[in-house]
């Protein structure tokens, strides 16, 4: 039997393992450096309160991905806890079809009740707003009475004139992310809502970031599309969770596992190991040895003992950071390729989980919530006097993320670089710093904090600056290695969403199944605006 070594037990790695077992005779062997499943899509359990690192809406324009998710965890057939308490009307599945690994035909099973069954997808409403000038703004920005009141007539007029000017005289050649934003939103709106927040995320000016980041993250969104979407919404909300005709940044519903994203990947890990895959935790890839036009062997270090072992395989799937992959590559690698890989940059991430009695901000919307909590999934913090980037409210992702439904469980998200002043704070100091920032902008009273935890995630975001403009040199080299598949966000140094990462793994297995060349089609994922949603596997 052929073997595939998979580096990383996140969405891309575990999707690759599942697809290999389902559609080929290749045995997956997974090595994961940490002791956790899910990569940055894992769920952290802190005393029964669960943290979703970065927030993961289960939504995709790829029917293949949506069907895959719902096969693993079916859509709810009865109201969730908060739906019941509020009498909220949500779409419920009358039944579902599930196909086990290796089976040809699905079997019909009852749709699960989330109060009785854990392996279930919840149907959730999305609300993400901007907190700026100590006020809430819709995201994307909408022309509402509240927006006009918050910004004032003079600034609103400047935004309108600026946008009209940009539509008549766009920047012809977009050289930076700044150009990308200005062309779609106008210079005034860019300076009001995009510039400061984006620079808070990346730590560098927008004019040094390549425009590809905008193409990756917001694709076709513009002021015109946002206004058209708002007008259509007045006629009623589209209750189809697939929302094929909705720009990704404007989706209003999504699916969500009962206990957060990590639950999905823990279940997939259980399924693939039961079907014969090997999963080794605490095992870090420290190098790969070249030979015969591909990867001859993978070097794995036991993180507990430091022992390094060598493993051969017919195929290698890498989700590790390209910078680390090339640093550990043993063999004849062009000096220019090593130089570019060494210069790739990343943005790191810290989440502070806070358990609270209450928030100072209340629910001023028409949306019903338990305990009248603000209804947002997350809130973009664009206040310039704090370094906090985003605030998640886990109660609103799933009521089962919080151990005590009378408490408020939130996540404060910071973007930083390993070794900078934020990263270098000890956990206690950083937690106190985060509490003080949230109190400063009037969202909490520190006296209401009941518990706190700090979680650090290195290399969360591959950056579109540094030596990124020469990344094609690295890609040309790795593409020449016939049995190496770069998949996932860090594996490809591309700011992919969870569904894009899965599609890269699926496409790689498609290639193996039909005997196609290594990276054929994989780099195309998340390039076309519709994510290849109609493309079927061979």
Long-range contacts (C-beta under 8 A, 24 or more apart in sequence): 1-25, 1-26, 1-27, 2-26, 2-27, 2-314, 2-315, 3-27, 3-28, 3-29, 3-312, 3-313, 3-314, 3-315, 4-28, 4-29, 4-313, 4-314, 4-315, 4-316, 4-317, 4-512, 5-29, 5-31, 5-298, 5-311, 5-313, 5-315, 5-316, 5-317, 6-30, 6-31, 6-316, 6-317, 6-319, 7-31, 7-285, 7-298, 7-316, 7-317, 7-318, 7-319, 7-320, 8-32, 8-33, 8-39, 8-318, 8-319, 8-320, 8-488, 8-491, 9-37, 9-38, 9-39, 9-265, 9-269, 9-279, 9-281, 10-38, 10-39, 10-40, 10-41, 10-42, 10-265, 10-319, 10-488, 10-501, 11-38, 11-39, 11-41, 11-265, 11-488, 11-498, 11-501, 11-502, 11-505, 12-317, 12-319, 12-487, 12-488, 12-489, 12-491, 12-501, 12-502, 12-504, 12-505, 13-39, 13-317, 13-319, 13-487, 13-488, 13-505, 14-265, 14-268, 14-269, 14-272, 15-68, 15-268, 15-501, 15-502, 15-505, 15-506, 16-317, 16-485, 16-487, 16-505, 16-508, 16-509, 17-268, 17-272, 17-277, 18-101, 18-268, 18-271, 18-272, 19-505, 19-506, 19-509, 20-509, 20-512, 21-101, 21-102, 21-272, 21-275, 21-276, 21-277, 22-101, 22-102, 23-509, 23-513, 23-537, 24-509, 24-512, 24-513, 26-314, 26-315, 26-512, 27-276, 27-277, 27-278, 28-272, 28-277, 28-278, 29-277, 29-278, 29-280, 29-311, 29-313, 30-272, 30-277, 30-278, 30-279, 30-280, 31-280, 31-283, 31-284, 31-285, 31-298, 31-300, 32-279, 32-280, 32-281, 32-282, 32-283, 33-282, 33-283, 33-284, 33-285, 33-303, 34-281, 34-282, 35-281, 35-282, 36-262, 36-281, 37-262, 37-265, 37-266, 37-269, 37-281, 38-261, 38-262, 38-264, 38-265, 38-266, 39-265, 39-319, 39-488, 40-349, 40-457, 40-460, 40-489, 41-261, 41-262, 41-264, 41-265, 41-498, 42-261, 42-262, 42-265, 43-259, 43-260, 43-261, 43-262, 43-263, 44-262, 44-353, 44-453, 44-455, 46-353, 46-451, 46-453, 47-403, 47-451, 48-403, 49-353, 49-355, 49-394, 49-401, 49-402, 49-403, 49-409, 49-451, 50-259, 50-260, 50-262, 50-394, 50-400, 50-401, 50-402, 51-260, 51-351, 51-353, 51-394, 51-411, 51-453, 51-455, 52-260, 52-261, 52-262, 52-392, 52-394, 52-397, 52-401, 52-411, 53-349, 53-351, 53-455, 53-457, 54-349, 54-351, 54-413, 54-457, 54-460, 55-377, 55-378, 55-390, 55-392, 55-397, 56-256, 56-260, 56-261, 56-498, 57-126, 57-251, 57-254, 57-255, 57-256, 57-377, 58-121, 58-254, 58-255, 58-256, 58-257, 58-261, 58-264, 58-498, 59-241, 59-243, 59-248, 59-251, 59-253, 59-254, 59-255, 59-499, 60-497, 60-499, 60-531, 61-242, 61-244, 61-248, 61-530, 61-531, 61-533, 62-499, 62-503, 62-531, 62-532, 62-533, 63-242, 63-533, 63-534, 64-503, 64-506, 64-536, 64-537, 65-499, 65-502, 65-503, 66-241, 66-242, 66-255, 68-502, 69-121, 69-255, 69-264, 70-96, 70-121, 70-255, 71-97, 71-98, 71-99, 71-106, 72-119, 72-264, 72-267, 72-268, 72-271, 73-119, 73-120, 73-121, 73-257, 73-263, 73-264, 73-267, 74-98, 74-109, 74-111, 74-112, 74-119, 74-120, 74-121, 75-111, 75-120, 75-121, 75-123, 75-241, 75-255, 76-111, 76-112, 76-113, 76-114, 76-120, 76-121, 76-122, 76-123, 77-110, 77-111, 77-112, 77-113, 78-111, 78-112, 78-113, 78-114, 78-115, 78-116, 79-114, 80-114, 80-115, 80-122, 80-258, 80-398, 80-399, 80-400, 81-114, 81-115, 81-399, 81-400, 81-405, 82-369, 82-370, 82-395, 82-399, 84-115, 85-370, 86-368, 86-369, 86-370, 88-368, 90-123, 91-123, 91-239, 91-241, 92-123, 101-271, 101-272, 101-275, 102-275, 114-258, 114-400, 118-258, 118-259, 118-263, 119-258, 119-263, 119-267, 120-257, 120-258, 121-255, 121-256, 121-257, 121-258, 122-255, 122-256, 122-257, 122-258, 122-398, 123-241, 123-253, 123-255, 124-253, 124-254, 124-255, 124-256, 124-377, 124-396, 124-397, 124-398, 125-252, 125-253, 125-367, 125-375, 126-251, 126-252, 126-253, 126-254, 126-377, 127-365, 127-367, 127-375, 127-376, 127-377, 127-396, 128-376, 128-377, 128-378, 128-379, 128-380, 129-376, 129-379, 129-380, 130-193, 130-379, 130-380, 130-382, 131-379, 131-380, 131-381, 131-382, 131-383, 131-391, 131-441, 131-443, 132-193, 132-382, 132-383, 133-383, 134-383, 134-441, 134-442, 136-364, 136-379, 137-193, 139-380, 140-221, 140-226, 140-249, 140-250, 141-189, 141-193, 141-223, 141-226, 142-226, 142-227, 142-230, 143-227, 143-230, 151-192, 155-188, 155-192, 158-188, 159-186, 159-188, 159-189, 159-192, 161-188, 162-186, 162-187, 162-188, 162-189, 163-188, 163-189, 163-223, 174-211, 175-211, 176-206, 176-207, 176-208, 176-209, 176-210, 176-211, 177-206, 177-207, 177-209, 177-210, 177-211, 177-213, 177-214, 177-464, 178-205, 178-206, 178-207, 178-209, 179-207, 179-211, 180-211, 180-213, 180-214, 180-215, 181-206, 181-214, 184-214, 184-218, 184-221, 184-222, 184-223, 185-222, 185-223, 186-223, 189-223, 193-382, 196-382, 196-384, 197-380, 197-382, 197-389, 200-387, 200-389, 200-415, 201-347, 201-389, 201-415, 201-461, 202-347, 202-415, 202-461, 202-463, 202-465, 203-347, 203-415, 203-416, 203-417, 204-465, 208-465, 209-463, 209-464, 209-465, 210-464, 210-465, 210-468, 210-469, 212-464, 213-464, 213-495, 216-494, 216-495, 216-496, 216-526, 217-495, 218-248, 218-249, 219-247, 219-248, 219-249, 219-529, 220-247, 220-529, 221-247, 221-248, 221-249, 221-250, 225-250, 226-250, 244-533, 256-397, 256-398, 257-398, 258-398, 258-400, 259-398, 259-400, 259-401, 260-397, 260-398, 260-401, 261-498, 285-318, 285-320, 285-325, 285-328, 286-328, 287-328, 287-329, 287-330, 288-316, 288-318, 288-325, 288-328, 288-329, 288-330, 288-484, 289-330, 289-331, 290-329, 290-330, 290-331, 290-332, 290-333, 290-481, 291-331, 293-480, 293-481, 293-482, 294-481, 294-482, 294-483, 294-484, 295-481, 295-483, 295-484, 299-328, 299-330, 313-483, 314-483, 315-483, 315-485, 315-512, 316-483, 316-484, 316-485, 317-485, 317-487, 317-491, 317-505, 317-508, 318-484, 318-485, 318-486, 318-487, 318-491, 319-487, 319-488, 319-489, 319-490, 319-491, 319-501, 320-490, 320-491, 321-346, 321-459, 321-462, 321-490, 321-493, 322-462, 322-474, 322-478, 322-486, 322-490, 322-491, 322-492, 322-493, 325-491, 326-474, 333-477, 334-473, 334-477, 336-470, 336-473, 337-473, 337-474, 337-477, 339-467, 340-467, 340-470, 340-471, 340-473, 340-474, 341-467, 341-474, 342-467, 343-466, 343-467, 344-462, 344-463, 344-466, 344-467, 344-468, 344-471, 344-493, 345-463, 345-465, 345-466, 345-467, 345-468, 346-458, 346-459, 346-460, 346-461, 346-462, 346-463, 346-490, 347-415, 347-416, 347-417, 347-460, 347-461, 347-463, 348-415, 348-416, 348-417, 348-418, 348-423, 348-456, 348-457, 348-458, 348-459, 348-460, 348-461, 349-413, 349-414, 349-415, 349-416, 349-456, 349-457, 349-460, 349-461, 350-413, 350-414, 350-416, 350-422, 350-423, 350-430, 350-454, 350-455, 350-456, 350-457, 351-411, 351-412, 351-413, 351-414, 351-454, 351-455, 351-457, 352-411, 352-412, 352-414, 352-430, 352-431, 352-434, 352-435, 352-452, 352-453, 352-454, 352-455, 353-409, 353-410, 353-411, 353-451, 353-452, 353-453, 353-454, 353-455, 354-409, 354-410, 354-411, 354-412, 354-434, 354-435, 354-438, 354-444, 354-449, 354-451, 354-452, 355-407, 355-408, 355-409, 355-449, 355-450, 355-451, 355-452, 356-407, 356-408, 356-409, 356-410, 356-444, 356-448, 356-449, 356-450, 357-407, 357-408, 357-448, 357-450, 358-408, 358-448, 359-408, 359-410, 359-443, 359-444, 360-442, 360-443, 360-444, 360-445, 361-442, 361-443, 369-396, 370-395, 370-399, 370-405, 371-405, 371-406, 373-408, 381-441, 383-441, 385-440, 385-441, 386-437, 386-438, 386-440, 386-441, 387-414, 387-422, 387-437, 388-412, 388-413, 388-414, 388-434, 388-437, 388-438, 388-441, 389-413, 389-414, 389-415, 391-438, 391-443, 407-450, 412-437, 412-438, 415-461, 418-458, 423-456, 427-453, 427-454, 430-454, 459-490, 461-495, 462-489, 462-490, 462-493, 462-494, 462-495, 464-495, 468-493, 475-523, 478-519, 479-518, 479-519, 481-518, 482-517, 482-518, 483-518, 484-518, 485-511, 485-518, 485-519, 485-522, 486-519, 486-522, 487-522, 492-522, 492-523, 494-526, 496-525, 496-526, 497-526, 499-531, 500-525, 500-526, 500-531, 503-531, 503-532, 506-537, 510-537, 510-538, 513-537, 513-538, 514-538
